[in-house]
Amino acid sequence: MASPRAGGHREVENLDDPVHHEHIRAALATDHAGREYKLVRATTQVVAGSLHTYYIHFDGDDEGELYKITAWSRPWLKEPTEALQVTFVGKHVEKE
């Protein structure tokens, strides 16, 4: 397996990795806590740390409606709020 290149987006193959779901639950904790979701697609990008982008679908929503979440992981930082920054970006619209 090739090592990740800095700056390049890479599709995540293992969507069942618990780390991904920890990031997603952290992003949903405020406004969407407890909602069931399905992780549809994810990418990762090597930056100063790693930037994960998740696309989820909430159970019960219209089919094809995706929401975007980002997680910036910098595990070497001691302050937890700096080591992992998660953002619920909102409804995702595919660019044509």
One Martini backbone bead per residue (centre of mass of N, CA, C, O) as a GRO file, in nm:
protein
   96
    1MET     BB    1   0.096   0.036   0.023
    2ALA     BB    2   0.070   0.356  -0.015
    3SER     BB    3   0.167   0.646   0.092
    4PRO     BB    4   0.068   0.935   0.190
    5ARG     BB    5   0.012   1.245   0.049
    6ALA     BB    6   0.054   1.557   0.077
    7GLY     BB    7  -0.274   1.697   0.012
    8GLY     BB    8  -0.406   1.430  -0.065
    9HIS     BB    9  -0.683   1.270  -0.153
   10ARG     BB   10  -0.844   0.984   0.015
   11GLU     BB   11  -1.010   0.708   0.012
   12VAL     BB   12  -1.204   0.532   0.230
   13GLU     BB   13  -1.243   0.188   0.289
   14ASN     BB   14  -1.298   0.176   0.613
   15LEU     BB   15  -1.609   0.260   0.746
   16ASP     BB   16  -1.585   0.081   1.033
   17ASP     BB   17  -1.405   0.255   1.178
   18PRO     BB   18  -1.425   0.379   1.497
   19VAL     BB   19  -1.294   0.658   1.456
   20HIS     BB   20  -1.501   0.775   1.263
   21HIS     BB   21  -1.746   0.752   1.466
   22GLU     BB   22  -1.630   0.937   1.679
   23HIS     BB   23  -1.622   1.191   1.507
   24ILE     BB   24  -1.921   1.201   1.435
   25ARG     BB   25  -2.040   1.207   1.723
   26ALA     BB   26  -1.899   1.472   1.801
   27ALA     BB   27  -2.045   1.647   1.578
   28LEU     BB   28  -2.350   1.555   1.683
   29ALA     BB   29  -2.379   1.628   1.994
   30THR     BB   30  -2.551   1.890   1.988
   31ASP     BB   31  -2.795   1.860   1.745
   32HIS     BB   32  -2.771   1.511   1.679
   33ALA     BB   33  -2.808   1.339   1.913
   34GLY     BB   34  -2.890   0.994   1.848
   35ARG     BB   35  -2.881   0.981   1.558
   36GLU     BB   36  -2.919   0.793   1.294
   37TYR     BB   37  -2.660   0.660   1.075
   38LYS     BB   38  -2.478   0.665   0.756
   39LEU     BB   39  -2.180   0.584   0.614
   40VAL     BB   40  -2.099   0.656   0.277
   41ARG     BB   41  -1.838   0.854   0.285
   42ALA     BB   42  -1.466   0.896   0.269
   43THR     BB   43  -1.191   1.113   0.352
   44THR     BB   44  -0.835   1.179   0.334
   45GLN     BB   45  -0.584   1.422   0.460
   46VAL     BB   46  -0.260   1.536   0.448
   47VAL     BB   47  -0.145   1.747   0.694
   48ALA     BB   48  -0.143   1.895   0.993
   49GLY     BB   49  -0.216   1.595   0.995
   50SER     BB   50  -0.566   1.506   0.967
   51LEU     BB   51  -0.827   1.514   0.717
   52HIS     BB   52  -1.164   1.442   0.764
   53THR     BB   53  -1.430   1.332   0.542
   54TYR     BB   54  -1.784   1.312   0.587
   55TYR     BB   55  -2.068   1.116   0.463
   56ILE     BB   56  -2.405   1.134   0.561
   57HIS     BB   57  -2.706   0.948   0.656
   58PHE     BB   58  -3.016   0.985   0.780
   59ASP     BB   59  -3.246   0.830   0.927
   60GLY     BB   60  -3.552   0.929   0.756
   61ASP     BB   61  -3.444   1.060   0.522
   62ASP     BB   62  -3.394   1.144   0.229
   63GLU     BB   63  -3.282   1.008  -0.034
   64GLY     BB   64  -2.952   1.142  -0.088
   65GLU     BB   65  -2.914   1.290   0.179
   66LEU     BB   66  -2.631   1.478   0.267
   67TYR     BB   67  -2.372   1.507   0.517
   68LYS     BB   68  -2.109   1.712   0.645
   69ILE     BB   69  -1.790   1.613   0.796
   70THR     BB   70  -1.520   1.733   0.998
   71ALA     BB   71  -1.175   1.615   1.089
   72TRP     BB   72  -0.905   1.742   1.288
   73SER     BB   73  -0.602   1.567   1.341
   74ARG     BB   74  -0.367   1.635   1.637
   75PRO     BB   75  -0.225   1.419   1.859
   76TRP     BB   76   0.028   1.596   1.975
   77LEU     BB   77  -0.168   1.762   2.117
   78LYS     BB   78  -0.277   1.833   2.444
   79GLU     BB   79  -0.528   1.981   2.365
   80PRO     BB   80  -0.827   1.848   2.287
   81THR     BB   81  -0.950   2.092   2.110
   82GLU     BB   82  -0.688   2.075   1.917
   83ALA     BB   83  -0.649   1.769   1.843
   84LEU     BB   84  -0.979   1.783   1.794
   85GLN     BB   85  -1.167   1.900   1.512
   86VAL     BB   86  -1.516   1.932   1.478
   87THR     BB   87  -1.759   1.952   1.193
   88PHE     BB   88  -2.083   2.048   1.112
   89VAL     BB   89  -2.158   2.158   0.802
   90GLY     BB   90  -2.391   1.997   0.645
   91LYS     BB   91  -2.545   2.012   0.372
   92HIS     BB   92  -2.482   1.833   0.075
   93VAL     BB   93  -2.368   1.946  -0.250
   94GLU     BB   94  -2.326   1.849  -0.554
   95LYS     BB   95  -2.117   1.914  -0.802
   96GLU     BB   96  -2.151   1.969  -1.163
   0.00000   0.00000   0.00000
